[in-house]
């Protein structure tokens, strides 16, 4: 009888889900830097990792990143459905490949490609890969032209304004001299005369930026193209333009429809954008579109016999998740032009509100108020106002309330100018902006009461660097 009761008790206990923090594997540390000897309960391992991730910053309070931090439930469900889909296996997942192609043509149409229905483009892991592919196409096109003319293909160069670090990587990895135009006081983007001064026979192209990383300003793409048109008339040099629209490619079409920057300009040969920034897709998707098929040199396209079928591929990576592309397609269909316009208009309004409030605090000079270009607010300390802190001190103080606001110095010739910047993203609403402003005011008041005697320097600050 007693044996039967004990047996029933043990069987009943075996069916009970033990509390995850009851005396189990979590009472001792699991190995961190070598493979465990034995398997572990999935709930316990999940809980361990989730608890560790609490030590990260709150992504919604990260005002440094252009990448999205909020998604609708439907996007999460689509990512679950697509978890096993490999973007490169077009034969196994033909509908995912079709969805990618639809996105390419939707964006080509949005950016006024003259042959939107049959131009060429691809998804990428982000704008960095897209920039690499765009740069390679420029280099291949230049090299082919020079070889046909029997000219040297040594020492290619690329001209740009202040650019994101991915272009520095491209130049180093693919042996191209980057002629980056320095910033000047009050001038944070490239001007046409600065571009022309750096062009020569070895210039493979000019990179213009629609929404700079540093301040959010748009570069004058149309004016630069017009200057290059005149330059070609005078010198015979036909220099193509690439537009790095990592962020602005999903902002300008909806908020500034009269701005001329895209394939409307015949000199623009390619455009890249990040789907996971203002494209509102989840992290891990970018896009590059060429004006037409002939804009992409055939030498860069691989035709691969893979798993029973031949496919064309061009990219720096091979296997890639398909879920982010599917989620991007969802966003394009879900929002349409009207929806994107509403979202971007709301972000611009919030940016303008923040700029007005921050500018009214006293010590700050607004460099970009988000009313044009990107919905980004950038500011510096006013030189005529004494403050008991620098922006690196302020960035550090804001972290105590969870806000991550980058402070960094700008590029030469104004590398002594420190700025702060807020990226107003989808999900950062007016209420969150008001909460941030309250914490910013409290931080300024704290320094008024406790002036810093030895301010943090850029290399000491727990902050961000864009150089």
C-alpha positions as MATLAB code, in Angstrom:
seq = 'XXXXXXXXXXXXXXXXXXXXXXXXXXXXXXXXXXXXXXXXXXXXXXXXXXXXXXXXXXXXXXXXXXXXXXXXXXXXXXXXXXXXXXXXXXXXXXXXXXXXXXXXXXXXXXXXXXXXXXXXXXXXXXXXXXXXXXXXXXXXXXXXXXXXXXXXXXXXXXXXXXXXXXXXXXXXXXXXXXXXXXXXXXXXXXXXXXXXXXXXXXXXXXXXXXXXXXXXXXXXXXXXXXXXXXXXXXXXXXXXXXXXXXXXXXXXXXXXXXXXXXXXXXXXXXXXXXXXXXXXXXXXXXXXXXXXXXXXXXXXXXXXXXXXXXXXXXXXXXXXXXXXXXXXXXXXXXXXXXXXXXXXXXXXXXXXXXXXXXXXXXXXXXXXXXXXXXXXXXXXXXXXXXXXXXXXXXXXXXXXXXXXXXXXXXXXXXXXXXXXXXXXXXXXXXXXXXXXXXXXXXXXXXXXXXXXXXXXXXXXXXXXXXX';
ca = [
       0.000    0.000    0.000;
       2.777    2.414    1.005;
       4.754    1.456   -2.105;
       1.722    2.198   -4.293;
       1.240    5.663   -2.699;
       4.906    6.508   -3.186;
       4.697    5.398   -6.834;
       1.598    7.534   -7.437;
       3.244   10.522   -5.707;
       6.359   10.212   -7.880;
       4.288    9.924  -11.037;
       2.253   12.989  -10.063;
       5.413   15.008   -9.367;
       6.898   14.003  -12.720;
       3.931   15.661  -14.424;
       4.323   18.923  -12.468;
       6.271   21.730  -14.182;
       8.861   22.731  -11.632;
       9.316   26.419  -10.806;
      12.146   27.663  -12.981;
      14.014   29.085   -9.967;
      13.506   26.041   -7.738;
      16.743   24.194   -6.794;
      17.904   23.279  -10.303;
      20.658   24.140  -12.732;
      20.111   27.846  -12.021;
      21.446   27.505   -8.482;
      24.946   27.230  -10.011;
      26.553   29.157  -12.821;
      26.502   27.567  -16.237;
      29.747   27.649  -18.220;
      30.024   30.821  -20.292;
      32.993   30.218  -22.543;
      32.936   26.491  -23.220;
      30.246   24.014  -24.225;
      28.396   22.493  -21.230;
      29.046   18.849  -20.604;
      25.348   17.956  -20.339;
      22.043   19.161  -21.755;
      19.825   21.520  -19.742;
      16.148   22.257  -19.353;
      15.003   24.649  -22.132;
      12.993   26.863  -19.751;
      15.971   27.332  -17.498;
      18.366   28.187  -20.311;
      15.800   30.589  -21.774;
      15.352   32.290  -18.410;
      19.104   32.558  -17.918;
      19.573   34.321  -21.265;
      16.558   36.604  -20.804;
      17.892   37.675  -17.416;
      21.285   38.482  -18.905;
      19.673   40.572  -21.635;
      18.123   42.812  -18.955;
      21.598   44.302  -18.577;
      21.404   45.746  -22.118;
      20.064   49.228  -22.581;
      16.369   49.619  -23.349;
      16.192   49.652  -27.157;
      13.188   52.004  -27.162;
      15.241   54.564  -25.208;
      18.185   54.296  -27.584;
      17.920   57.628  -29.387;
      21.259   57.075  -31.126;
      20.168   54.399  -33.561;
      18.375   54.897  -36.863;
      17.279   51.236  -36.723;
      13.719   50.415  -35.797;
      12.905   49.207  -32.282;
       9.143   48.650  -32.518;
       7.133   46.274  -34.681;
       3.508   45.301  -35.041;
       2.467   41.807  -33.826;
       1.866   40.763  -37.439;
       5.569   41.320  -38.203;
       6.560   39.038  -35.337;
       4.197   36.372  -36.668;
       5.619   36.703  -40.192;
       9.149   36.299  -38.838;
       8.048   33.130  -37.041;
       6.507   31.754  -40.239;
       9.642   32.636  -42.210;
      12.258   31.519  -39.690;
      13.515   28.637  -41.829;
      13.466   30.416  -45.195;
      16.890   31.059  -46.721;
      16.797   34.084  -49.010;
      19.460   32.616  -51.280;
      17.556   29.380  -52.007;
      15.345   30.808  -54.711;
      14.567   27.381  -56.146;
      13.311   26.049  -52.795;
      11.519   29.266  -51.793;
      10.339   30.713  -55.099;
       7.563   32.797  -53.554;
       9.995   34.462  -51.152;
      12.176   35.247  -54.186;
       9.118   36.669  -55.942;
       8.344   38.854  -52.927;
      11.930   40.167  -52.966;
      11.553   41.021  -56.674;
       8.257   42.817  -55.996;
       9.951   44.940  -53.313;
      12.722   45.847  -55.773;
      10.215   47.059  -58.348;
       8.100   48.890  -55.752;
      11.169   50.823  -54.621;
      12.325   51.425  -58.194;
       8.905   52.951  -58.898;
       8.984   54.975  -55.662;
      12.381   56.395  -56.677;
      11.265   57.113  -60.274;
      13.332   54.579  -62.184;
      12.645   55.060  -65.914;
      12.365   51.262  -66.199;
      10.866   50.380  -62.830;
       9.155   47.257  -64.158;
      12.335   45.548  -65.338;
      15.263   47.253  -63.615;
      17.570   45.337  -61.292;
      18.233   45.416  -57.568;
      18.538   43.196  -54.541;
      17.887   42.964  -50.847;
      20.931   43.026  -48.581;
      21.647   42.615  -44.886;
      21.605   46.401  -44.563;
      22.826   49.584  -46.189;
      26.472   48.721  -45.539;
      26.332   45.715  -47.867;
      24.243   47.741  -50.317;
      26.910   50.469  -50.319;
      29.633   47.900  -51.014;
      27.713   46.535  -54.012;
      27.038   50.040  -55.307;
      30.690   50.984  -54.961;
      31.795   47.823  -56.758;
      29.441   48.591  -59.644;
      30.957   52.081  -59.922;
      34.478   50.678  -59.880;
      33.719   47.972  -62.473;
      32.018   50.462  -64.772;
      34.966   52.886  -64.527;
      37.492   50.096  -65.077;
      35.690   48.771  -68.144;
      35.560   52.268  -69.671;
      39.269   52.852  -69.009;
      40.298   49.453  -70.405;
      38.254   50.023  -73.564;
      40.081   53.320  -74.055;
      43.461   51.668  -73.367;
      44.012   53.742  -70.240;
      45.431   52.883  -66.817;
      43.153   51.417  -64.184;
      45.474   52.269  -61.306;
      44.533   54.520  -58.365;
      40.713   54.768  -58.608;
      39.072   57.314  -56.300;
      35.594   58.002  -54.978;
      34.394   61.501  -54.051;
      31.916   62.049  -51.222;
      30.700   64.425  -48.582;
      30.778   63.350  -44.915;
      29.773   59.682  -45.102;
      28.959   56.782  -42.828;
      31.845   54.452  -41.986;
      30.661   51.784  -44.474;
      32.114   53.895  -47.288;
      35.475   53.985  -45.547;
      35.282   50.204  -45.342;
      34.465   49.950  -49.035;
      37.447   52.151  -49.929;
      39.849   50.129  -47.795;
      38.568   46.675  -48.698;
      38.384   47.325  -52.437;
      41.446   49.528  -52.880;
      39.768   52.831  -53.718;
      40.903   56.249  -52.495;
      38.066   57.969  -50.660;
      38.136   61.732  -51.167;
      35.821   62.762  -48.360;
      34.954   66.462  -48.221;
      35.538   67.824  -44.705;
      32.918   69.754  -42.814;
      33.255   73.485  -42.273;
      31.714   75.777  -39.660;
      28.021   75.930  -40.519;
      28.465   73.567  -43.497;
      27.806   69.918  -42.696;
      27.295   68.540  -46.235;
      29.131   68.586  -49.560;
      28.623   71.493  -51.958;
      28.980   71.185  -55.754;
      32.204   73.210  -55.955;
      33.819   70.976  -53.314;
      32.866   67.887  -55.328;
      34.257   69.200  -58.624;
      37.538   70.202  -56.988;
      38.188   66.531  -56.169;
      37.160   64.889  -59.462;
      39.608   63.691  -62.115;
      40.103   60.902  -64.668;
      40.327   58.301  -61.901;
      37.057   59.217  -60.185;
      34.777   56.176  -60.304;
      31.786   58.105  -58.982;
      30.378   60.587  -56.502;
      28.452   59.486  -53.416;
      25.786   61.891  -52.205;
      23.878   61.365  -48.966;
      20.170   61.879  -48.454;
      20.069   62.365  -44.691;
      23.537   62.399  -43.172;
      24.370   60.273  -40.149;
      25.946   63.188  -38.320;
      23.210   65.839  -38.380;
      20.312   64.615  -40.559;
      20.809   67.163  -43.359;
      20.197   66.271  -47.003;
      22.990   66.892  -49.475;
      22.036   68.906  -52.593;
      21.902   65.936  -54.967;
      20.336   67.848  -57.870;
      22.859   70.685  -57.635;
      25.766   68.242  -57.538;
      24.395   66.394  -60.578;
      23.968   69.682  -62.451;
      27.562   70.620  -61.660;
      28.750   67.227  -62.919;
      26.730   67.737  -66.123;
      28.595   70.989  -66.736;
      31.862   69.314  -65.756;
      31.285   66.634  -68.410;
      30.619   69.285  -71.042;
      33.910   70.959  -70.186;
      36.128   67.887  -69.672;
      34.372   64.955  -71.339;
      34.408   63.025  -68.044;
      31.128   61.231  -67.372;
      31.048   60.654  -63.602;
      28.052   58.728  -62.242;
      26.332   59.486  -58.940;
      25.236   57.079  -56.248;
      22.748   58.264  -53.626;
      23.212   56.845  -50.152;
      19.600   57.170  -49.031;
      20.015   54.793  -46.096;
      17.468   56.807  -44.127;
      16.189   59.498  -46.474;
      15.035   57.065  -49.159;
      11.951   56.291  -47.078;
      11.417   59.861  -45.860;
      11.786   62.257  -48.813;
       9.282   60.521  -51.154;
       6.522   61.020  -48.581;
       7.396   64.325  -46.896;
       9.266   66.164  -49.656;
       7.764   64.923  -52.943;
       9.033   67.991  -54.820;
      12.639   67.384  -53.800;
      14.637   66.161  -56.816;
      17.204   63.587  -55.702;
      16.442   60.161  -57.214;
      16.383   58.500  -60.665;
      14.602   61.587  -61.970;
      18.181   62.815  -62.353;
      19.769   60.921  -65.281;
      23.199   61.005  -63.632;
      21.973   58.983  -60.619;
      22.869   55.366  -61.409;
      22.088   53.640  -58.108;
      20.384   54.198  -54.764;
      20.630   52.294  -51.499;
      18.338   52.423  -48.479;
      17.898   50.596  -45.193;
      14.588   48.816  -44.873;
      15.197   48.497  -41.133;
      15.475   52.262  -40.628;
      12.705   54.500  -41.930;
      11.558   51.638  -44.160;
      10.046   50.363  -40.871;
      11.084   46.725  -41.421;
      12.798   44.714  -38.652;
      16.578   44.662  -38.338;
      18.495   42.900  -41.086;
      17.323   44.227  -44.460;
      18.635   46.844  -46.862;
      18.091   47.565  -50.545;
      20.118   48.655  -53.537;
      18.441   49.540  -56.826;
      20.136   50.393  -60.107;
      18.678   52.846  -62.580;
      18.328   50.073  -65.171;
      19.838   46.675  -65.801;
      22.737   48.048  -67.821;
      23.810   50.130  -64.804;
      24.964   46.951  -63.042;
      28.028   45.428  -64.767;
      27.354   41.852  -65.818;
      30.689   40.753  -64.321;
      29.267   41.264  -60.823;
      26.370   38.854  -61.358;
      27.000   35.188  -60.543;
      24.967   32.397  -62.070;
      25.082   29.514  -59.676;
      23.978   25.905  -60.174;
      22.698   25.246  -56.696;
      20.469   22.494  -55.348;
      19.034   21.574  -58.708;
      18.521   24.952  -60.329;
      20.458   27.852  -61.813;
      20.029   31.242  -60.220;
      21.522   34.691  -60.557;
      22.963   36.200  -57.417;
      24.933   39.271  -56.482;
      25.819   40.099  -52.923;
      28.615   39.845  -50.393;
      26.857   37.181  -48.344;
      25.235   33.941  -49.418;
      22.747   32.469  -46.958;
      20.465   35.152  -45.511;
      17.156   35.038  -43.632;
      14.098   35.660  -45.774;
      11.859   36.874  -42.967;
      13.051   40.467  -43.001;
      12.338   40.764  -46.738;
       8.865   39.323  -46.198;
       8.299   41.760  -43.340;
       9.399   44.635  -45.587;
       6.841   43.549  -48.180;
       4.208   43.489  -45.440;
       5.083   47.057  -44.462;
       4.913   48.296  -48.052;
       1.476   46.731  -48.552;
       0.218   47.516  -45.075;
       1.050   51.227  -45.113;
       1.145   52.258  -48.761;
       1.937   55.842  -49.634;
      -0.724   57.223  -47.307;
       0.464   55.226  -44.295;
       4.145   56.043  -44.771;
       3.244   59.707  -45.216;
       1.322   59.717  -41.927;
       4.107   57.966  -40.017;
       6.856   60.228  -41.369;
       4.778   63.376  -40.842;
       4.243   62.401  -37.205;
       7.974   61.843  -36.735;
       8.822   65.207  -38.279;
       6.305   66.955  -36.007;
       7.801   65.284  -32.949;
      11.316   66.250  -34.056;
      10.269   69.891  -34.509;
       8.646   69.862  -31.055;
      11.829   68.500  -29.479;
      14.015   71.016  -31.314;
      11.903   73.956  -30.114;
      11.911   72.734  -26.520;
      15.635   71.898  -26.425;
      16.529   75.179  -28.096;
      14.517   77.006  -25.439;
      16.476   75.530  -22.532;
      19.248   78.104  -22.885;
      22.621   76.397  -23.305;
      21.917   74.655  -26.627;
      22.222   75.787  -30.237;
      20.096   73.735  -32.637;
      22.051   72.628  -35.714;
      19.205   70.635  -37.307;
      15.578   70.847  -36.221;
      14.099   67.982  -38.232;
      11.780   70.220  -40.242;
      13.608   69.194  -43.419;
      15.881   66.273  -44.163;
      15.542   63.516  -41.589;
      13.381   63.758  -38.442;
      16.582   64.191  -36.465;
      17.471   66.862  -33.918;
      21.130   67.832  -33.516;
      22.542   70.478  -31.209;
      25.764   71.916  -29.795;
      26.525   73.974  -26.715;
      26.255   77.709  -27.298;
      29.696   79.299  -27.022;
      28.217   82.463  -25.472;
      26.520   80.646  -22.580;
      28.511   79.362  -19.615;
      27.503   75.825  -18.659;
      28.867   73.570  -15.979;
      29.157   70.559  -18.283;
      30.015   69.423  -21.789;
      27.895   67.207  -24.033;
      29.786   64.072  -23.060;
      28.944   64.769  -19.414;
      25.311   65.280  -20.411;
      25.228   62.051  -22.423;
      26.582   60.183  -19.395;
      24.056   61.794  -17.053;
      21.117   60.914  -19.324;
      22.157   57.272  -19.192;
      21.256   57.221  -15.498;
      17.601   57.493  -16.569;
      17.998   54.989  -19.420;
      18.255   57.424  -22.347;
      21.063   56.804  -24.816;
      21.820   60.081  -26.597;
      25.075   60.169  -28.565;
      27.658   62.880  -28.123;
      30.467   63.040  -30.670;
      32.797   65.387  -32.438;
      32.338   66.245  -36.106;
      34.753   65.618  -38.951;
      37.649   67.893  -39.911;
      37.822   70.833  -40.254;
      35.536   71.241  -37.228;
      36.601   68.238  -35.157;
      36.655   70.490  -32.095;
      32.857   70.891  -32.309;
      30.919   68.385  -30.202;
      27.263   67.717  -30.960;
      24.416   65.608  -29.651;
      21.738   64.030  -31.790;
      18.343   62.436  -31.354;
      16.853   60.142  -34.005;
      13.068   60.308  -33.902;
      11.959   56.822  -34.966;
       8.721   54.936  -35.406;
       7.382   54.250  -31.917;
       8.935   57.354  -30.330;
       5.723   59.292  -29.775;
       4.986   62.719  -28.314;
       4.490   61.295  -24.811;
       7.909   59.611  -24.858;
       9.400   62.851  -26.178;
       7.883   64.724  -23.219;
       9.314   62.142  -20.796;
      12.731   62.583  -22.376;
      12.513   66.366  -22.133;
      11.695   66.118  -18.424;
      14.835   64.039  -17.868;
      16.900   66.413  -20.017;
      15.719   69.400  -17.969;
      16.531   67.570  -14.737;
      20.003   66.723  -16.069;
      20.710   70.366  -16.948;
      19.450   71.443  -13.520;
      21.718   68.854  -11.899;
      24.773   70.365  -13.582;
      23.629   73.862  -12.637;
      23.740   72.722   -9.021;
      26.834   70.539   -9.420;
      29.132   71.991  -12.089;
      31.673   69.561  -13.485;
      35.233   70.476  -12.596;
      36.859   67.963  -14.961;
      34.619   67.189  -17.907;
      34.692   63.908  -19.759;
      36.628   63.812  -23.005;
      35.419   61.958  -26.137;
      37.738   59.017  -25.542;
      36.616   58.751  -21.893;
      32.882   59.151  -22.363;
      30.567   56.161  -22.413;
      29.072   57.431  -25.620;
      29.033   57.000  -29.383;
      31.485   57.745  -32.150;
      30.677   58.256  -35.815;
      34.132   59.075  -37.107;
];
